[in-house]
Amino acid sequence: MTPLAWRRLRNVAEAVDMLNNASYAERNVCNLLKLCCQSANHSQAKNIHSHIIRTLPSPETFLLNNLITSYGKLGNLKYARHVFDQIPHPTLFSYNSLLSVYSKSRRVSDMQYLFNRMPSRDAVSWCSFIAGYAGCGMVADAVNVYGLMLRDGEANLTRITFSTMLVMCSSQGCGDLGRQVHGHIVKFGFEGYLFVGSPLIDMYSKAGLLLDAKRVFELMPERNVVMCNTLVTGLLRCGLIGDAECLFGEMNEKDSISWTTMITGLTRNGAGRKALEKFREMRLGGLGMDQYTFGSALTACGGLLALQEGKQVHAYVVRTDFVDNVFVSSALVDMYCKCGSIKAAETVFRRMSCKNVVSWTALLVGYGQNGYSEEAVRVFCDMQRSGVEPDEYTLGSLISSCANLASLEEGAQFHGQALVSGLISFTTVSNALVTLYGKCGSIEDSHRLFDEMNIRDEVSWSALVSGYARFGKADETIDLFERMLAHGLKPDGVTFIGILSACSRAGLVEKGHQYFESMTKVHGITPILDHYTCIIDLLSRAGRLEEARSFITKMPMHPDAIGWATLLSSCRIRSNIEIGKWAAKSLREIDPQNPASYVLLSSIYAAKGKWDEVSKLRTGMRDKGIRKEPGCSWIKYKSRVHIFSADDQSSPFSDQIYAELEKLYPKMIAEGYEPDVSSVLHDVDELQKTKMLNYHSERLAIAFGLIFIPSGLPIRVVKNLRVCGDCHNATKYISKITKREILVRDAVRYHLFKDGTCSCGDFW
């Protein structure tokens, strides 16, 4: 029976049945063994082996050699060795078959033992031996064997030998060694082989030596599509989009890999729109697409926030065989999440018949990116229940979600999981933990984790810089930033937001200006709106409102709502009606429903006693249906979050809470506390204003903490708005009287109250 006839059988089992009932040639058995390898059919390979034993007392050596190779491809090294040991007179081909099995299986000690006892060796033997070391990353051993091979005779050199050495140089980043191998290629006359040229181009491009890669390409006497694809990949890897597009356009022959290479490379270089254009051309050309083509196109859609294009790609996927492909489905989940269509992402995820760690991580990260941090934690719990183990990206994203929630308890639990699993050794996880503790107010723990890291990158430094900036520790923030620069690390935009915020909160106007100027002049970073907002904040907090106004008029873009509200807030503190009216008007123009333009301007008028103006603003708010966001504070106790608003009586512990505050008040007065009623925007008497201050939401939460949080533990309170001046002052007195550490995270920063002082230095 011909090989084609064997392949036409419905399955391997049917072929084996025919084999048992018919006379056959040994070559047909070899064809059947190939089918077993292609279908990974271990049991039928053993059936064929059994048939050989039953029917052939002395099978030909070449048949047993094929059996060794088949068992090796199926991963059954024990049987491969057993067959080899049964050969009475193994040939060189027999030795090479087993040597190749050990080499590909990374069984270095078995490979060494067999090679050393071989009676003779040829080019295949040496190449398998080198490949075994190369595959394990054992560069020095591979080079040593290569030298021994040359001493044994130049006849051992083949194009496969050189290809193996070049692939090893590429994967291990050995550019200098690759140059030496290139020298041998030229010396021994192999430079014209396509099989050698492609890995040589790949090696140079991976080492960033594009000129050398191009020179090799240009000197090749002939080129095929594989070589062109290799150079296109290298050019895109180095960000040379124009050169890659030019070469791609000149290619006479393009296969599916060529198009996928362009789409993937353009996507990775941030040229998502061009990647989608190539995807459309590829689709119109009727070329076959694989999971990488679809994955890259969907990644491009996500990066562009191109939801409609993403839906079109999704529709095309549905019409192919890739609708159940876990790689493509995970890319779909990621695309929908990045485009803000979290419901569509959930639908795709639920319909996946097979989910892996990438799928779960895509959904978890998507929830976090879209502000659903609690859902991200829930997804992680579901993932663990399904038996899928997290990787470093999963755990890092999860810890980041806990940081966004300021959930120290849950974050600490995942910190423990990172320690147990060993994932804390990954920089991604350690960076997330540094951020977590910084955002949750445990800056000492954040710094300790930073110090324990074996490898620190730009993100590590930026996370700690931002952590200290939130606390207003300007000296520590600046010191860290300067140390980062001294270590040769390049700060990014996030780092500068941290350092500028620290300068702002410490009143270091000139220093902040210097850092802002250095962004473009020294570090080549173009400031974005967030950086300009930091400078508005820097000048406004320092009371330099005229300079802030001048700075705004010279900005290359208009401030956003945060920038105008920042200026308006400082006008309230400084009672500057003129600039305050300008800021409020500008804020209303870009965000008519933002209550800050009314509330903050009302505060300025109230401080000046202009109650008629206050009344007009409140009437305007009411007529336009604008409502001020109610202030609330919350505290976590025994895994439950207790939320309070001003004058809140809804808590089952209200009697105890109010009693605690009444008990504290005379002690605070005795220590020198004087209520600041200027922030009360109601036309009522002083006594009523004082009572209103005493029952602000953060004070209720603090009183709850004093009652229930054990002594010795800090009281952690979160507030959705900026802490008012009187509550800030009162909390200092409470910390002194009770001898408790009170950590308050408001909309602006962290405040650590201890022994009657605050970490912000009363500047926030």
C-alpha positions in Angstrom: 0.0 0.0 0.0 1.3 3.4 -0.9 1.9 6.2 1.7 -1.0 8.1 0.1 -3.3 5.2 0.6 -2.3 4.9 4.3 -3.2 8.6 4.8 -6.6 8.2 3.2 -7.7 5.9 6.0 -10.1 7.4 8.4 -7.9 7.1 11.5 -4.7 5.5 12.7 -6.6 2.7 14.5 -8.1 1.6 11.2 -4.7 1.6 9.6 -3.3 -0.6 12.4 -6.2 -3.1 11.9 -5.4 -3.4 8.2 -1.7 -3.9 9.1 -2.7 -6.8 11.4 -4.6 -8.5 8.6 -2.4 -8.0 5.6 1.1 -8.5 4.3 3.0 -5.3 4.2 6.2 -3.6 3.4 8.3 -2.2 6.2 8.1 1.2 4.6 4.4 1.2 5.3 5.1 0.7 9.0 7.3 3.7 8.9 4.5 5.7 7.3 2.1 4.6 10.0 4.6 5.7 12.7 4.7 9.1 11.1 0.9 9.3 11.3 1.1 8.3 15.0 3.5 11.2 15.6 1.4 13.7 13.7 -1.7 12.8 15.8 0.2 12.3 19.1 -1.2 8.8 19.3 0.9 7.0 21.9 -1.2 3.9 22.2 -1.3 3.1 18.5 2.5 3.6 18.2 2.8 0.9 20.9 0.4 -1.3 19.0 2.6 -1.0 15.9 5.7 -1.8 18.0 3.9 -4.9 19.3 3.0 -6.0 15.8 6.7 -5.7 14.8 7.8 -7.9 17.7 5.1 -10.5 16.9 5.7 -10.7 13.2 9.3 -9.9 12.7 11.9 -12.0 14.6 14.7 -9.9 13.2 13.4 -6.5 12.0 15.6 -4.3 9.9 17.7 -1.8 11.7 16.3 1.1 9.7 12.8 0.1 11.0 13.9 0.2 14.6 15.7 3.5 14.0 12.3 4.9 12.9 10.7 3.5 16.0 13.3 5.3 18.2 12.6 8.6 16.4 8.9 8.1 16.8 9.0 7.4 20.5 11.3 10.4 20.9 8.8 12.7 19.1 6.0 11.3 21.3 8.1 12.0 24.4 8.5 8.4 25.5 12.3 8.4 26.1 12.2 5.2 28.1 10.8 3.2 25.1 13.2 4.9 22.7 16.1 3.8 24.8 14.6 0.3 25.1 14.4 -0.1 21.4 17.9 1.1 20.9 19.2 -1.4 23.4 17.5 -4.2 21.5 19.4 -3.5 18.3 22.1 -6.1 18.1 24.4 -4.0 15.9 23.4 -0.4 16.1 24.5 1.7 13.1 25.7 5.3 13.2 22.1 6.2 12.2 20.8 4.3 15.3 23.1 6.3 17.5 22.2 9.6 15.8 18.5 8.8 16.2 18.8 8.3 20.0 21.2 11.2 20.3 18.7 13.5 18.5 16.0 12.3 20.9 18.1 13.2 24.0 19.1 16.5 22.4 15.6 17.7 21.7 14.4 16.5 25.1 17.1 18.5 26.9 18.5 15.4 28.5 22.0 16.7 28.7 23.7 14.0 30.8 22.2 11.2 28.7 23.2 13.0 25.6 26.8 13.4 26.8 27.1 9.7 27.8 25.8 8.5 24.5 28.0 10.8 22.5 31.1 9.8 24.3 30.5 6.1 23.7 29.7 6.4 20.0 32.2 4.4 17.9 32.1 7.0 15.1 30.5 10.3 14.5 29.4 12.3 11.5 28.1 15.9 10.9 24.6 14.9 12.2 26.1 13.6 15.5 28.0 16.9 16.1 25.0 19.0 15.1 22.7 17.2 17.5 25.2 17.5 20.3 25.6 21.2 19.7 21.8 21.7 19.5 21.3 20.0 22.8 23.6 22.4 24.6 22.2 25.4 22.6 18.6 24.5 23.5 19.5 24.5 27.2 21.2 27.9 26.9 24.6 26.3 27.7 26.5 28.6 25.4 30.0 27.8 26.6 29.5 24.1 26.2 28.0 24.5 22.8 31.0 26.6 21.7 33.4 24.1 23.2 31.8 21.2 21.2 31.8 23.4 18.1 35.6 23.8 18.5 36.0 20.1 19.0 34.0 19.4 15.8 36.3 21.7 13.8 39.3 19.9 15.1 37.7 16.6 14.1 37.4 17.8 10.5 35.9 20.6 8.5 33.8 18.0 6.7 31.5 18.0 9.7 30.4 21.5 9.0 26.9 21.9 7.4 24.5 24.7 7.0 22.4 23.1 9.8 25.4 23.5 12.2 25.7 27.2 11.4 22.0 27.7 11.6 22.0 26.1 15.1 24.8 28.2 16.3 23.1 31.4 15.0 19.8 30.6 16.6 21.6 30.1 19.9 23.4 33.5 19.5 20.0 35.1 18.8 18.2 33.6 21.8 21.0 34.3 24.2 21.9 37.8 23.0 25.5 36.8 22.0 26.1 39.4 19.3 29.9 39.1 19.5 29.8 35.3 19.2 27.4 35.7 16.3 30.0 37.8 14.5 32.6 35.1 14.9 30.2 32.5 13.6 29.5 34.8 10.6 33.3 34.9 10.0 33.4 31.1 9.9 30.4 31.0 7.5 32.3 33.2 5.1 35.5 31.4 5.6 34.1 28.0 4.8 31.9 29.2 1.9 28.4 28.9 3.4 27.4 32.6 3.0 25.3 32.0 0.0 22.9 29.5 1.6 19.4 30.7 2.3 19.1 28.4 5.2 22.1 30.2 6.8 21.2 33.7 5.6 17.8 34.0 7.4 19.1 33.1 10.9 22.1 35.4 10.3 19.8 38.3 9.6 17.7 37.4 12.6 20.7 37.3 14.9 21.9 40.7 13.8 18.5 42.3 14.0 17.9 41.0 17.5 21.2 42.4 18.6 20.1 45.8 17.2 22.8 45.6 14.5 20.5 46.6 11.6 23.3 47.7 9.3 24.9 44.3 9.5 21.5 42.6 9.0 20.8 44.7 5.8 24.3 44.0 4.5 23.8 40.3 4.8 20.5 40.6 3.1 21.9 42.7 0.2 24.8 40.4 -0.4 22.7 37.2 -0.7 22.8 35.9 -4.3 19.1 34.9 -4.0 16.4 35.7 -1.5 13.1 34.0 -0.6 10.0 35.1 1.3 11.4 33.6 4.5 14.5 35.8 4.4 12.4 38.9 3.5 10.0 38.1 6.4 13.0 37.8 8.8 14.4 41.3 7.8 10.9 42.9 8.0 10.6 41.4 11.5 14.0 42.8 12.5 13.3 46.3 11.1 9.9 46.5 13.0 11.5 45.1 16.2 13.9 48.1 16.0 11.1 50.6 15.3 12.1 51.3 11.7 8.5 51.3 10.3 9.3 53.2 7.1 12.1 50.8 6.1 9.9 47.8 6.9 7.1 49.2 4.8 9.5 49.9 1.9 10.9 46.3 2.0 7.4 44.8 2.3 6.2 46.8 -0.7 9.2 45.6 -2.8 8.6 41.9 -2.0 7.6 39.9 -5.1 6.1 37.2 -3.0 4.2 37.6 0.2 2.7 34.8 2.3 0.4 34.9 5.3 3.4 35.2 7.6 4.6 38.3 5.7 1.2 40.1 6.3 0.9 38.9 9.9 4.5 40.1 10.6 3.6 43.6 9.3 0.3 43.7 11.3 2.0 42.5 14.5 5.0 44.8 14.1 3.0 47.9 13.3 0.7 47.2 16.3 3.7 46.9 18.7 5.2 50.1 17.4 2.0 52.0 18.1 0.9 52.3 14.5 -2.4 50.7 15.1 -4.2 52.5 12.2 -1.6 51.2 9.7 -1.9 47.8 11.1 -5.7 47.7 10.6 -5.1 48.9 7.0 -2.8 46.0 6.4 -5.4 43.7 8.0 -8.0 44.9 5.5 -5.7 44.4 2.5 -4.8 40.9 3.7 -8.5 40.1 4.1 -9.4 41.4 0.6 -6.5 39.4 -0.8 -8.1 36.2 0.5 -5.0 35.1 2.4 -5.3 32.7 5.3 -5.2 34.2 8.8 -4.0 32.6 12.0 -4.5 33.4 15.6 -1.6 35.8 15.6 -3.1 37.8 12.8 -6.4 38.2 14.6 -4.7 38.8 17.9 -2.6 41.6 16.6 -5.5 43.3 14.8 -7.6 43.2 17.9 -4.7 44.6 19.9 -4.5 47.5 17.4 -8.2 48.1 17.9 -7.8 48.2 21.6 -4.9 50.6 21.5 -6.9 52.9 19.2 -10.0 52.6 21.3 -11.6 51.6 17.9 -14.7 49.8 19.1 -16.4 49.6 15.8 -13.4 48.3 14.0 -12.9 45.8 16.8 -16.5 44.6 16.3 -15.8 44.1 12.6 -12.8 42.0 13.3 -14.9 40.0 15.9 -17.6 39.4 13.2 -14.9 38.1 10.8 -13.5 35.8 13.5 -17.0 34.3 14.0 -16.9 33.3 10.4 -13.7 31.4 10.8 -12.4 28.4 12.7 -10.9 30.7 15.3 -14.1 31.6 17.2 -13.2 29.0 19.9 -9.4 29.8 19.9 -8.4 30.7 23.4 -5.7 33.1 22.1 -8.1 35.0 19.9 -10.9 35.0 22.5 -8.5 36.4 25.1 -7.6 39.2 22.6 -11.3 39.9 22.1 -11.8 40.2 25.9 -8.8 42.6 26.1 -10.0 44.7 23.1 -13.5 45.2 24.5 -12.1 46.1 27.9 -9.8 48.7 26.5 -12.6 50.2 24.5 -14.7 50.5 27.7 -17.2 47.9 26.6 -17.0 45.7 29.7 -20.3 44.0 29.1 -19.2 42.7 25.7 -16.0 41.5 27.3 -18.0 39.6 29.9 -20.1 38.0 27.1 -17.1 36.8 25.1 -15.5 35.5 28.3 -18.6 33.5 29.4 -18.9 31.9 26.0 -15.3 30.7 26.0 -15.2 26.9 26.1 -11.6 26.9 27.3 -10.1 29.6 29.5 -6.4 29.9 30.5 -4.5 32.3 32.7 -4.3 34.8 29.9 -8.1 34.9 29.5 -8.7 35.4 33.2 -6.0 38.0 33.4 -7.5 39.9 30.4 -10.9 40.2 32.2 -9.4 41.0 35.6 -7.2 43.8 34.1 -10.2 45.1 32.1 -12.2 45.5 35.3 -9.4 47.3 37.0 -8.8 49.6 34.0 -12.5 50.5 33.9 -12.8 51.3 37.6 -14.4 48.1 38.7 -11.7 47.1 41.2 -14.0 45.1 43.4 -15.1 43.0 40.4 -11.5 42.4 39.6 -11.0 40.8 43.0 -14.1 38.7 42.5 -12.8 37.5 39.1 -9.6 36.4 40.8 -11.5 34.4 43.3 -13.5 32.7 40.5 -10.3 32.0 38.7 -8.8 30.2 41.7 -11.9 28.2 42.2 -11.7 27.1 38.6 -8.2 25.7 39.2 -6.2 28.2 37.1 -3.0 29.3 38.8 -2.2 33.0 38.5 1.0 34.3 36.9 2.9 37.4 37.7 0.7 39.6 35.5 -2.5 38.3 37.1 -1.2 38.9 40.6 0.3 42.3 39.8 -3.0 43.5 38.2 -5.0 42.2 41.2 -2.7 44.0 43.7 -3.1 47.2 41.6 -6.9 46.8 42.0 -6.5 46.6 45.7 -4.4 49.7 45.6 -7.1 51.6 43.8 -9.6 50.5 46.4 -7.2 51.4 49.2 -7.9 47.9 50.5 -4.9 47.2 52.6 -6.3 44.0 54.2 -7.0 42.3 50.9 -3.8 43.6 49.4 -1.8 42.2 52.3 -3.4 38.8 51.8 -2.3 38.8 48.1 1.1 39.9 49.3 1.2 36.7 51.3 0.2 34.7 48.2 3.0 36.3 46.2 5.5 35.2 48.9 4.2 31.6 49.0 4.0 31.2 45.2 7.4 32.9 44.6 5.8 35.4 42.2 7.1 38.2 44.4 10.5 37.7 42.6 8.9 39.2 39.5 9.4 43.0 39.2 5.7 43.4 38.1 4.4 42.0 41.3 6.9 43.9 43.5 6.1 47.2 41.8 2.4 46.6 42.4 3.1 46.0 46.1 5.2 49.1 46.4 2.3 51.0 44.9 -0.3 49.3 47.1 1.4 50.2 50.4 2.1 53.7 49.1 -1.6 54.3 48.2 -2.8 52.7 51.4 -0.7 55.0 53.5 2.0 52.5 54.7 4.8 54.4 53.1 7.4 52.7 55.4 6.3 49.2 54.2 6.4 50.5 50.7 10.0 51.7 51.1 10.9 48.4 52.8 9.6 46.4 49.9 11.5 48.7 47.5 14.7 48.1 49.4 14.2 44.3 49.3 13.8 44.2 45.5 16.7 42.6 43.6 15.9 44.4 40.4 14.4 47.9 40.3 13.2 49.5 37.1 11.7 52.9 36.3 8.3 51.8 37.5 9.7 50.8 40.9 11.3 54.2 41.5 8.2 56.1 40.1 5.9 54.1 42.5 7.9 55.0 45.5 8.3 58.7 44.4 4.6 58.9 44.0 4.0 57.3 47.4 6.1 59.8 49.2 4.5 62.6 47.1 1.1 61.6 48.3 2.3 62.1 51.9 3.7 65.5 51.0 7.2 64.4 52.1 8.9 66.7 49.6 12.5 66.1 50.9 12.2 62.4 50.6 10.5 62.6 47.2 13.2 64.9 45.8 15.9 62.7 47.3 14.5 59.6 45.7 14.1 61.3 42.4 17.7 62.5 42.4 18.9 59.0 43.3 16.9 57.6 40.5 18.6 59.9 38.0 22.0 59.0 39.6 21.3 55.3 38.9 21.0 56.2 35.2 17.2 55.5 35.1 15.0 57.7 32.8 12.0 59.2 34.5 8.7 59.2 32.7 5.6 61.4 32.8 4.3 59.6 35.9 7.5 60.2 37.8 7.3 63.9 37.1 3.7 64.1 38.2 4.9 62.7 41.5 7.8 65.1 41.9 5.8 68.1 40.8 3.0 67.2 43.3 5.5 66.9 46.1 6.9 70.4 45.3 3.3 71.8 45.1 2.3 70.3 48.5 5.5 71.5 50.2 5.3 75.0 48.6 8.6 74.6 46.7 7.7 76.8 43.8 11.1 77.5 42.3 12.1 73.8 42.6 8.9 72.7 41.0 9.5 75.1 38.1 13.0 73.8 37.6 11.8 70.2 37.4 9.0 71.2 35.0 11.5 73.0 32.7 13.9 69.9 32.8 11.2 67.7 31.4 11.7 69.0 27.8 15.2 70.5 28.1 16.9 67.5 29.9 14.7 64.4 29.5 13.0 65.1 26.2 9.5 64.6 27.7 6.6 66.7 26.3 4.4 67.8 29.2 0.8 66.8 29.1 -2.2 68.4 30.7 -1.6 66.7 34.0 1.8 68.3 34.3 0.4 71.8 33.5 -2.2 71.2 36.2 0.5 70.4 38.7 2.1 73.8 38.0 -1.3 75.5 38.4 -1.6 73.8 41.7 2.0 74.7 42.6 1.4 78.4 42.1 -2.1 78.5 43.5 -1.2 76.7 46.7 1.6 79.2 47.2 -0.9 82.1 46.9 0.7 83.3 43.6 -2.7 83.5 41.9 -1.7 86.2 39.4 1.2 84.0 38.3 -1.1 81.1 38.0 -3.5 83.1 35.8 -0.6 84.3 33.6 0.7 80.7 33.3 -2.8 79.5 32.2 -3.0 82.1 29.5 0.3 80.9 28.1 -0.4 77.2 28.2 -0.5 75.4 24.8 -3.9 73.8 25.7 -6.8 74.9 27.9 -7.0 73.5 31.5 -9.5 70.8 32.2 -12.0 70.8 35.0 -9.4 69.7 37.5 -7.1 72.6 36.6 -9.8 75.2 36.9 -11.2 73.7 40.2 -7.6 73.7 41.6 -7.3 77.4 40.9 -10.8 78.1 42.2 -10.1 76.2 45.4 -7.0 78.3 46.1 -9.0 81.5 45.4 -11.4 80.3 48.1 -8.6 79.9 50.6 -7.1 83.3 49.6 -10.6 85.0 49.3 -9.7 86.3 45.8 -13.0 87.1 44.3 -11.7 88.5 41.0 -9.7 85.4 39.9 -12.2 83.1 41.5 -15.0 84.5 39.3 -12.8 84.0 36.2 -12.0 80.4 37.2 -15.6 79.6 38.0 -16.8 81.0 34.7 -14.2 79.1 32.8 -15.1 75.9 34.7 -18.8 76.3 33.9 -18.0 76.7 30.2 -16.2 73.3 29.9 -18.2 71.4 32.5 -21.6 73.1 33.1 -22.8 70.4 35.5 -19.7 70.5 37.8 -20.9 71.7 41.2 -17.4 73.0 42.1 -17.8 76.2 40.1 -20.8 77.1 42.3 -19.8 75.6 45.7 -16.3 77.1 45.7 -17.4 80.5 44.6 -20.1 80.4 47.2 -17.4 79.8 49.8 -15.5 82.9 48.7 -18.7 85.0 48.9 -19.7 83.5 52.2 -16.2 84.3 53.7 -16.8 87.9 52.6 -20.3 87.9 54.1 -22.0 88.3 50.7 -24.9 86.1 51.4 -27.0 87.5 48.6 -24.4 86.3 46.1 -24.4 82.9 47.9 -28.2 82.7 47.5 -28.0 83.5 43.8 -25.5 80.7 43.2 -27.5 78.2 45.1 -30.7 79.2 43.2 -28.7 78.8 39.9 -27.6 75.3 41.0 -31.2 74.4 41.9 -32.6 75.7 38.7 -30.1 73.8 36.6 -30.5 70.6 38.6 -26.9 70.6 39.8 -26.2 68.9 43.1 -23.1 69.0 45.2 -21.5 65.7 45.8 -22.2 64.9 49.4 -19.2 64.4 51.6 -18.7 61.0 53.1 -16.1 59.1 54.9 -15.6 55.4 55.5 -13.6 53.0 57.6 -13.1 49.3 57.4 -13.5 47.0 60.4 -13.7 43.2 60.4 -14.0 43.0 56.6 -17.0 45.4 56.6 -17.0 49.0 55.3 -18.8 51.5 57.6 -19.8 54.7 55.7 -20.7 58.0 57.3 -22.0 61.3 56.1 -22.3 64.6 58.0 -24.7 64.4 61.0 -25.3 60.7 60.1 -27.6 58.9 62.5 -28.0 55.7 60.4 -25.2 53.6 62.1 -26.3 51.1 64.7 -23.4 52.5 66.8 -24.5 56.2 66.5 -25.1 56.7 70.2 -21.6 55.4 71.0 -20.0 57.5 68.2 -21.7 60.8 69.2 -21.0 60.1 72.9 -17.3 59.7 72.0 -17.2 63.0 70.2 -19.0 64.8 73.0 -16.4 63.3 75.4 -13.5 64.5 73.2 -14.7 68.0 72.6 -14.0 69.6 76.0 -10.6 67.9 76.1 -9.8 69.4 72.7 -10.8 72.9 73.9 -8.6 72.5 76.9 -5.7 71.7 74.7 -6.2 74.9 72.7 -8.6 73.9 69.9 -10.6 76.7 68.4 -13.3 75.8 65.9 -12.9 77.5 62.5 -16.5 78.2 61.3 -15.4 80.0 58.1 -15.9 76.9 56.1 -19.6 76.6 57.2 -21.6 78.0 54.3 -24.8 78.6 56.1 -26.2 81.9 57.5 -26.7 80.6 61.1 -25.3 81.5 64.5 -21.8 80.6 65.7 -23.0 77.9 68.1 -24.9 76.1 65.3 -21.9 76.3 63.0 -19.7 74.8 65.7 -22.1 71.8 66.2 -22.2 71.3 62.4 -18.4 71.1 62.3 -18.2 68.6 65.2 -20.3 66.1 63.2 -18.5 66.1 59.9 -18.3 62.6 58.3 -14.5 62.2 58.9 -15.0 62.9 62.7 -17.8 60.3 62.9 -15.5 57.7 61.2 -12.6 58.6 63.5 -14.8 58.2 66.5 -15.9 54.8 65.3 -12.3 53.8 64.9 -11.4 55.0 68.4 -14.2 52.8 69.8 -13.6 49.6 67.8 -10.0 49.6 66.3 -7.7 48.0 68.9 -5.2 50.3 70.6 -1.8 50.1 68.9 -3.3 49.8 65.4 -3.6 52.9 63.2 -7.1 54.2 62.5 -7.5 54.4 58.6 -10.2 56.6 57.2 -11.0 57.5 53.6 -12.9 60.6 52.5 -14.2 61.3 49.0 -13.6 65.1 49.3 -10.8 67.3 50.6 -10.6 67.4 54.4 -11.8 70.8 55.6 -9.4 73.0 57.5 -11.3 72.7 60.8 -11.5 68.9 60.7 -7.8 68.7 59.8 -7.0 70.9 62.9 -9.4 68.9 65.1 -7.9 65.6 64.1 -4.5 66.8 65.2 -5.8 67.4 68.6 -7.7 64.1 68.7 -4.4 62.2 67.8 -2.6 64.1 70.7 -5.3 63.4 73.3 -5.9 59.8 72.4 -2.3 59.0 71.6 -3.5 57.2 68.4 -2.1 57.3 64.8 -4.9 58.4 62.5 -4.4 58.0 58.8 -6.9 60.0 56.6 -6.9 59.6 52.8 -8.8 62.5 51.2 -9.3 63.5 47.6 -6.0 65.3 47.7 -3.5 63.3 49.7 -2.7 61.2 52.7 -2.6 62.7 56.2 -0.8 60.9 59.0 -1.9 62.5 62.3 0.4 61.6 65.2 1.0 63.4 68.5 -0.8 66.5 67.5 0.9 67.0 64.1 0.2 66.0 60.5 2.6 64.6 57.9 1.4 67.2 55.4 2.8 70.1 57.5 -0.6 71.8 57.3 -0.1 72.3 53.6 -2.6 70.4 51.4 
